Amino acid sequence: MNKPKARIVVLISGSGSNLQAMIDCQQANALGGEIVAVISNRPAVKGLERADAAGIEALCLDHKGFADRETFDQALQAKIDEYQPDLVVLAGFMRILTPAFTEHYLGRMINIHPSLLPKHQGLNTHQRAIDAGDAQHGATVHFVTAELDGGPAIVQVAVDIEADDSAESLAKKVQYQEHYMFPIAVQWFCEGRLRLHKENKNHVSLFNGEPLPISGRLIKAR
């Protein structure tokens, strides 16, 4: 008897280009799981159109309709849980999540961040990498914890920063790698190769039962 596919809920706030990369992999039977719903906190975004075009349930829960962050997160959690997901994927979801929300999905929620974490947490990472004189920049997929962009890393891809790079050109190079690496991390999780493990008071990412380094598993840029 075949094992049921892992159920995935994807959260977005905008165009959903990383979502599209996952949809493409799913349609090629290369994602390891099934995206059962896409939820946006902003109405009428391109990502919802992408989900709808792929036959995936797409819905908006507009954060502006809630009194505060806690109330929104509670409503979002209730909506997500209706789909009984094995994995929640933050694909350009531009919200700071409450500790209660991150705790509820601890070990089954992942995010992608456009920097080589732990470098450049937060916003404007491309310009900050240039301003810092970094030789390389990139993206990191990591487990989500209560610490903003601070959960254990899963996978990283690095690109060289050229002398003529601007924040815009660097962003394009990094996003190209994101579309390659994010589905890989999702597949690892869905195949049971990846999990979050608590060691003393800290969490670490395990890949095939072995702890990953602080930067996660480095894969070659495509």
C-alpha positions as CSV (number, residue, x, y, z in Angstrom):
1,M,0.0,0.0,0.0
2,N,1.4,3.4,-1.0
3,K,2.1,5.9,1.7
4,P,-0.2,9.0,1.4
5,K,1.6,12.1,0.1
6,A,2.6,14.7,2.6
7,R,0.1,17.5,2.7
8,I,1.5,21.0,2.2
9,V,-0.1,24.4,2.9
10,V,1.8,27.4,1.4
11,L,1.5,30.9,2.8
12,I,2.2,33.9,0.5
13,S,1.9,37.7,0.4
14,G,2.7,38.5,-3.2
15,S,3.6,37.2,-6.7
16,G,4.3,33.7,-5.6
17,S,7.3,32.9,-7.8
18,N,8.7,30.4,-5.3
19,L,5.2,28.9,-5.1
20,Q,5.3,28.5,-8.8
21,A,8.6,26.6,-8.6
22,M,6.9,24.2,-6.2
23,I,3.9,23.8,-8.4
24,D,6.1,23.0,-11.3
25,C,7.9,20.3,-9.3
26,Q,4.6,18.9,-8.0
27,Q,3.3,18.6,-11.6
28,A,6.5,16.8,-12.5
29,N,6.1,14.4,-9.5
30,A,9.3,15.8,-8.0
31,L,8.0,17.6,-4.9
32,G,7.4,14.6,-2.7
33,G,4.1,16.0,-1.4
34,E,0.9,17.7,-2.5
35,I,0.1,21.4,-2.0
36,V,-3.5,21.3,-0.7
37,A,-4.0,25.0,-0.2
38,V,-2.4,28.4,-0.7
39,I,-3.3,31.2,1.7
40,S,-2.4,34.9,1.2
41,N,-2.7,37.7,3.7
42,R,-3.2,40.1,0.9
43,P,-6.0,40.1,-1.6
44,A,-5.7,39.8,-5.4
45,V,-2.1,38.9,-5.6
46,K,-0.5,37.0,-8.4
47,G,0.3,34.0,-6.2
48,L,-3.4,33.2,-5.7
49,E,-3.8,33.2,-9.5
50,R,-0.9,30.8,-9.8
51,A,-2.6,28.4,-7.3
52,D,-6.0,28.7,-9.0
53,A,-4.5,28.0,-12.4
54,A,-2.9,24.8,-11.0
55,G,-6.2,23.6,-9.5
56,I,-5.1,24.3,-5.9
57,E,-7.5,25.8,-3.4
58,A,-6.5,29.5,-3.1
59,L,-7.9,31.8,-0.4
60,C,-7.1,35.2,1.2
61,L,-7.2,36.0,4.9
62,D,-6.6,39.7,4.9
63,H,-4.6,40.7,7.9
64,K,-6.1,44.2,7.7
65,G,-9.4,42.8,8.8
66,F,-8.1,41.9,12.3
67,A,-7.6,44.0,15.4
68,D,-4.1,42.8,16.1
69,R,-1.4,40.3,15.2
70,E,-2.5,37.7,17.8
71,T,-6.1,37.7,16.5
72,F,-4.9,37.3,12.9
73,D,-2.5,34.5,13.8
74,Q,-5.2,32.6,15.6
75,A,-7.6,32.9,12.7
76,L,-4.8,31.9,10.3
77,Q,-3.9,28.9,12.4
78,A,-7.5,27.7,12.5
79,K,-7.7,28.0,8.7
80,I,-4.5,26.2,8.1
81,D,-5.4,23.3,10.4
82,E,-8.6,22.7,8.5
83,Y,-6.3,21.2,5.8
84,Q,-4.4,19.0,8.3
85,P,-1.0,19.8,6.8
86,D,2.2,17.9,7.4
87,L,4.2,20.9,6.3
88,V,3.6,24.7,6.3
89,V,5.7,26.6,3.8
90,L,6.3,30.3,4.1
91,A,7.0,31.4,0.5
92,G,7.3,35.2,0.7
93,F,4.9,35.5,3.6
94,M,5.6,39.0,4.8
95,R,4.3,38.7,8.4
96,I,6.1,38.5,11.7
97,L,4.5,35.5,13.4
98,T,3.6,35.3,17.1
99,P,5.4,32.8,19.4
100,A,2.2,30.9,19.9
101,F,1.8,30.4,16.1
102,T,5.5,29.3,15.6
103,E,5.3,26.9,18.6
104,H,2.1,25.3,17.1
105,Y,3.9,24.4,13.9
106,L,7.4,23.9,15.4
107,G,9.2,21.3,13.3
108,R,6.8,21.4,10.4
109,M,7.1,25.0,9.2
110,I,9.9,26.2,6.9
111,N,10.8,29.6,5.4
112,I,13.2,30.9,2.8
113,H,15.3,34.0,3.5
114,P,17.4,35.9,1.0
115,S,20.7,35.8,2.7
116,L,23.4,33.4,3.9
117,L,22.0,33.1,7.4
118,P,23.0,33.9,10.1
119,K,24.2,36.9,8.1
120,H,21.7,39.7,7.3
121,Q,18.5,38.7,9.1
122,G,15.5,40.9,8.4
123,L,14.9,43.2,5.4
124,N,17.0,44.8,2.5
125,T,19.4,41.9,2.5
126,H,20.8,42.4,-1.0
127,Q,21.9,46.0,-0.4
128,R,23.2,45.2,3.0
129,A,25.4,42.4,1.6
130,I,26.8,44.8,-1.0
131,D,27.4,47.6,1.6
132,A,29.1,45.1,3.9
133,G,31.6,44.2,1.1
134,D,30.6,40.5,1.2
135,A,32.1,38.4,-1.5
136,Q,29.0,36.1,-1.6
137,H,25.3,36.4,-1.0
138,G,22.6,33.8,-1.3
139,A,19.5,32.3,0.3
140,T,18.8,30.0,3.2
141,V,15.8,27.6,3.8
142,H,15.3,27.2,7.6
143,F,12.9,25.8,10.1
144,V,10.8,28.5,11.6
145,T,11.1,29.3,15.3
146,A,10.0,32.2,17.5
147,E,13.3,34.0,16.6
148,L,12.9,36.0,13.4
149,D,15.0,34.4,10.6
150,G,16.8,32.5,13.4
151,G,15.6,28.9,13.1
152,P,18.0,26.1,12.3
153,A,19.2,26.2,8.7
154,I,18.4,23.4,6.2
155,V,20.0,24.3,2.9
156,Q,21.9,27.2,1.5
157,V,23.0,28.3,-2.0
158,A,25.6,31.0,-2.5
159,V,26.2,33.3,-5.5
160,D,29.2,35.6,-6.1
161,I,28.7,39.4,-5.7
162,E,30.3,41.0,-8.7
163,A,31.7,44.5,-8.7
164,D,28.9,45.9,-10.9
165,D,26.1,44.2,-9.0
166,S,23.2,46.4,-7.7
167,A,20.6,45.3,-5.1
168,E,18.3,44.7,-8.0
169,S,20.7,42.5,-10.1
170,L,21.7,40.6,-7.0
171,A,18.1,40.0,-6.0
172,K,17.5,38.4,-9.4
173,K,20.5,36.1,-9.1
174,V,19.4,35.0,-5.6
175,Q,15.8,34.5,-6.6
176,Y,16.8,32.2,-9.5
177,Q,18.6,30.0,-6.9
178,E,15.6,30.2,-4.5
179,H,13.4,28.6,-7.2
180,Y,15.9,25.7,-7.4
181,M,16.6,25.2,-3.7
182,F,13.2,25.7,-2.0
183,P,11.5,22.6,-3.7
184,I,14.5,20.5,-2.7
185,A,14.0,21.3,1.0
186,V,10.3,20.6,0.7
187,Q,11.1,17.2,-1.0
188,W,13.6,16.3,1.8
189,F,10.9,17.0,4.4
190,C,8.2,15.1,2.6
191,E,10.4,12.1,2.1
192,G,11.2,12.0,5.9
193,R,14.9,12.8,5.4
194,L,14.6,16.1,7.2
195,R,13.4,16.9,10.7
196,L,13.9,19.3,13.6
197,H,15.5,18.0,16.8
198,K,15.8,19.5,20.2
199,E,19.2,19.2,21.8
200,N,19.4,20.5,25.3
201,K,17.8,24.0,25.0
202,N,18.6,24.4,21.3
203,H,17.1,23.1,18.1
204,V,19.1,21.6,15.2
205,S,18.2,20.4,11.8
206,L,18.8,16.7,11.1
207,F,19.3,15.4,7.6
208,N,19.2,11.6,7.2
209,G,19.6,11.5,11.0
210,E,22.8,13.6,11.1
211,P,22.9,17.2,12.5
212,L,23.5,19.9,9.9
213,P,26.0,22.7,10.4
214,I,24.8,26.1,11.4
215,S,24.6,27.2,7.7
216,G,22.7,24.0,6.7
217,R,23.6,21.8,3.8
218,L,25.3,23.8,1.1
219,I,24.3,22.9,-2.4
220,K,26.0,24.1,-5.6
221,A,24.3,27.0,-7.4
222,R,22.8,26.0,-10.7
